[in-house]
Amino acid sequence: MDIKNCSAIITGGASGIGEAAARLLAAKGAKVVIADLQDDKGQALAAELGGAFCHCDVTKTEDIIATVETAKEMGPLRVLVNSAGIGFAARTVGRDGSYESAHPLDAFKRVVNINLIGTFDFIRIAATAMSQTEPLASNERGSICNLASVAAFDGQIGQASYSASKGGVVGMTLPVARDLAAVGVRVNTVAPGLIDTPIYGTGEAADAFKANLGKNVLFPQRLGDPSELASMVVECITNSYMNGETIRCDGGIRMPPK
């Protein structure tokens, strides 16, 4: 699928994997819309790439609609990358065995609300806009790529909420792809492993921590670079025969229980 001069929304696009995907999409000629809560970073990146920034909370449908409308003004909306997400870790049962120390339910709901429900809400709104565009020669109207996680398959102790949310993204990929085939929109998901993003911090201690984590990767024994994930995301977007698939991009890692 040719993405030149079309608009492309990247949620969580101000940093990490989202930023890398935005850079690569822009390099291929797309007009990128960075949808994020990090105003300063998002605005700077959008200006650098000649795109637009939208302050967007993916749990608010009104923010999603406003972002989609901004994208439509820049060109036909044909690309959505769902990269916004959060993590959380807590054991299901607390150490003291009290009800009060059990996994906080509000935290579980928040992770699912952002990572899963926010992803679906953006899909349904963006796909609606895509369905209104003129089809390309192959009858394609757009392509959506979600970011899940290897935690969807081998989540660790304490990752109940995160794994559930990402497992939900994986689980809805095929049925949504089947649904959106009627309007010429493809849907795929990439499940990253351990990726070197700002979440790990910077400095000697952070570098040592990341090097130790990298030993768990089959090969190469290091954390992945965001550009390596972006390459897979953009392939899912542009390869017109990729549809309904979830791809692990993780160096062969299989996460241990903890």
N, C-alpha and C positions, 0 to 999 in steps of 0.2 A: 504494500500500500504506500503510495506516494504521500508523504506528509509535508511536502514543501508548501509554504504559505497557508497551511491550515493552522488552526489554533489548538493548543495542547495544554490541558490543565494538569498540574502536578501538585497533589496535596502533600503537605509536609515537605514542600520543595525548597525551603530556605536552607537546608543543611543535610548532611549525610547522603543516604542513597537517593533521596528526592532531589537534592541539588545536583548530584552527578547525572541523574536521568534528565533533568532540565537542561543541563549544559549540552548533553549529547543530542537531545531532541532539537535544541536551538541550532547546533552545528549542522544538523541535517535539514535546516530550513523551516522548522516549525516556529510559530509565534507562541512563545510559552507564557502561561499564566501561573505564577507562583501563588499557591493558596496555603497560607500558613498563619500561625499566631505570632511568629517572630517578625515584627514589623521592620526593624532596622535591617536585619539580614535579608529579609525577603525583598524589601525595596531596593537594596543595593544590588542584589543578584539580578532582579528584573531589569534594572537600569543597565547593568553590564551586558545583559543578553538581548536588550532591545525588546523586552516583553512587558508584562504588567504584573503588579502585585495586588492581591486581594487578601485583606485580613479576614480569615475564614476559620470558624469553629465548626468542625464537621458534625457536631451534635446539634447544630442549628440549621434547619432546612432553609431559613431565609438567607443565611450566609452562603449556602450552597447555590441557591438560585441566583443570587447576586454575582457570584463567581462565574457561573455558566453564562449569564447575560454579558458579562465583561468579555469573556472569551468569544462569544458570538460576534461582538463588535470588531474583533481583530481578524476574523476569518472564519470559515466554516469549522465548527467544532468536530474534530474527528479523533481526538486522542484524550484519554483520561488515564493518569497513573495515580493509583491510590496508595500513597506512601505514608500518610499521617498515621501515627499510632503511639501508644504508650505501653510501658511495662509496669509490672507490680509483682512483688514476691511476698508470700506469707504461707505458712503451713495451714492446712485445713483445720487441725486441732491444735490449740495452744499448749505450751509446755506445762502449764499448771492444771490443765484439764477442765477449766471453767468455761461456761458458755460465753462469758465476756471476752475470753482470749481466743476464741475461734476466729477463723478467717473473717475479716470485716466484710460484711455483705455489700455495703455501699461501694467499697473499693472494687469488688468483683463486678458490680453493675457498671461502674465507671469505665473499666477497661473494655468490657463488652460493648458498651455504648459508643465508645470512640472507635475501637478497632474493627468491630463487626457491623454494628448498626450504622455508624458513620460511613463506612465503606459502601454498604448497600444503598444508603440514602443518596450518596453521590452518584452511584451507578444509575439509579432509577431516574434521577433528574438529568444527568448528562446524556444518558442514552435517549431520553425523550427529545432532547435538543438535537442529537445526532440523527434521529429518525426523520427530522424535518429538513435535513440537508439534501442536496441533489446527490444521487448515488454516483460513484465513480464508474469507470468502464466495466469493472468486474461486479457491479452492483453492491460494492462495499460502501458503507457510510461512515464507519468508524471502528476503533479498536480500543479496548480497555485492558489495562494490566494492573492487577492488584499485587500488593506485597504482603505475603504471609510470613512464615518463619518455619524453620525446621522444628520448632517447638510444637507445631501443629501435629507432628508425628512422634517425636520423642521428647516431650516436655519433661523438665526436671522437677524435682521436689520443690514445692513452693510456687510453681508456675501454673497453677490450676486456672486462674483467670486469663492469663496471657495465652496459654495453650488452647483454652476453650474458644477464645476470640479468634485466634488464627486458624484453628481447626474449622470454625464456622466459615471463614473466608474460603478455605479450601473446599469445604462441602458445598458451598453455593456456586462455585465456579462453573461446573458443568450444567446444572439446571438453568442458570442465568444465561449461559452461552446458548443453550438450546432455545430459550425464550427469545433472545435478541437476534437469533438467526433470521427471524421473520422481518426484521428491519435492516438487515445487513451490517450488524455490529458484532464483532468478535470479542471474546472475553477469555483471558488467560491469567494465571497467577504464578508469581515467582516466589519461592520459599528460600530466603537467604539463611546461611549459616552464621558463623561468627564474622562480622564485618567491622572493619576499623572505622568507626564513626565517632563523633564528638562525645558520645555517651561514656567513653572510657577515660576522658580527660587527656591531659598532656603532661609532659615532663618525664623524668627518669623513672619514677614509681609507676606511672601509667604504662610506659614502654615495657618495663619488666613484667607487669601484670599481663599485658597483651602477648608478650613472647611466651609466657607460661601457658596462656590459653591456647595459643597456636599449636602447642605440642599435642593437643587432642585431635587436631585435624589430620586426616589420613595422608593427603598429599595435595598441594604443598603444605608443609607444616607452618602455617602462618594464618593470620586473619586475612579475610578477603578485602580487597580494595573496593570502595564504592563504585569506581569506574567499571569493575568487572561485573557488578550487579547491574549497572546501568546498561551495559552492553547486552545483557540477557533481556532486560526489560524492553529495550528498543527493538531487539529482534522479534520479540512477541508482538510488538506493535506493528512492525513493518512487514513481517512475513505473513502473507495473506492466507497461508495454509495452516497457520498455528491457531487453533481454536479449542476451547474447552479443556485446556491442559494446565496442570500444575507441575512446575519444574523446580526441583531442588538445585540450588547453586551454592554449594557448601564445602567443596574440597573433599567430599566423601565422609564428612563427619557423621557420627551417630552419637548423640549426646548421652552421657552416662546419667544415672539417677540424680547425682549431685556433683 
